[in-house]
Amino acid sequence: RQLVSLAGDQSHHAPVEPLSEQERRILKLFAEGRNSATIARKLSISAQTLRNHLHHINHKLRTHTRLEAVTHAQQRGLLE
């Protein structure tokens, strides 16, 4: 709930295209409070690959930050 109030209401934005399984996995881990280094290690990807995924996530969700992306995905039920 705090994340929602901090990031604002993004519910009116529909994704440009669906998130991949890996992108949803990444957002779920961020939503759990994991940091980038931990997520990259857990998924066996480089930090740069994780940044690339975040860029694609933000483009698809029309968000600008990780917090906005997580909040938007939670509000739209994309992480379930």
C-alpha positions in Angstrom: 0.0 0.0 0.0 2.8 2.4 0.8 4.4 1.6 -2.6 1.1 2.6 -4.3 0.9 5.9 -2.5 4.5 6.7 -3.2 4.4 5.9 -6.9 0.9 7.2 -7.7 -1.9 5.6 -9.6 -0.7 3.9 -12.7 -3.7 1.7 -13.3 -4.9 3.6 -16.4 -1.8 2.6 -18.3 -2.1 -0.7 -20.2 1.1 -2.6 -21.0 2.5 -2.0 -24.6 3.1 -5.7 -24.8 2.9 -8.6 -22.2 5.7 -9.1 -19.8 7.8 -12.2 -20.3 8.1 -14.8 -17.6 11.6 -13.6 -16.8 10.4 -9.9 -16.5 7.6 -11.0 -14.2 10.1 -13.0 -12.1 12.3 -9.9 -11.8 9.5 -7.7 -10.8 8.3 -10.2 -8.2 11.8 -10.3 -6.6 11.9 -6.5 -6.5 8.5 -6.5 -4.9 9.9 -8.8 -2.2 12.5 -6.2 -1.5 15.5 -7.9 -3.2 18.2 -5.7 -4.6 19.7 -5.8 -8.1 22.8 -7.8 -7.2 20.8 -10.4 -5.3 18.3 -10.8 -8.2 21.1 -11.1 -10.8 22.8 -13.8 -8.8 19.6 -15.7 -8.1 18.6 -15.7 -11.8 22.2 -16.3 -13.0 22.3 -13.2 -15.2 24.7 -10.3 -15.3 24.0 -6.9 -13.8 23.8 -5.5 -17.4 21.3 -8.1 -18.4 19.2 -7.2 -15.4 19.4 -3.5 -16.4 18.3 -4.4 -19.9 15.3 -6.3 -18.5 14.4 -3.3 -16.4 14.5 -1.1 -19.4 12.2 -3.4 -21.3 9.8 -3.7 -18.3 9.6 0.1 -18.0 9.0 0.5 -21.7 6.3 -2.2 -21.7 4.5 -0.8 -18.6 5.1 2.8 -19.6 6.8 3.5 -16.3 10.0 5.3 -15.5 11.3 3.7 -12.3 11.5 0.3 -10.7 9.1 1.5 -8.0 6.5 2.6 -10.6 6.9 -0.7 -12.5 6.4 -2.8 -9.3 3.4 -0.7 -8.2 1.8 -0.8 -11.6 2.3 -4.5 -12.0 0.9 -5.1 -8.5 -2.2 -3.0 -9.2 -2.9 -4.7 -12.5 -2.4 -8.2 -11.1 0.6 -8.9 -13.3 2.7 -10.5 -10.5 0.2 -13.2 -9.5 
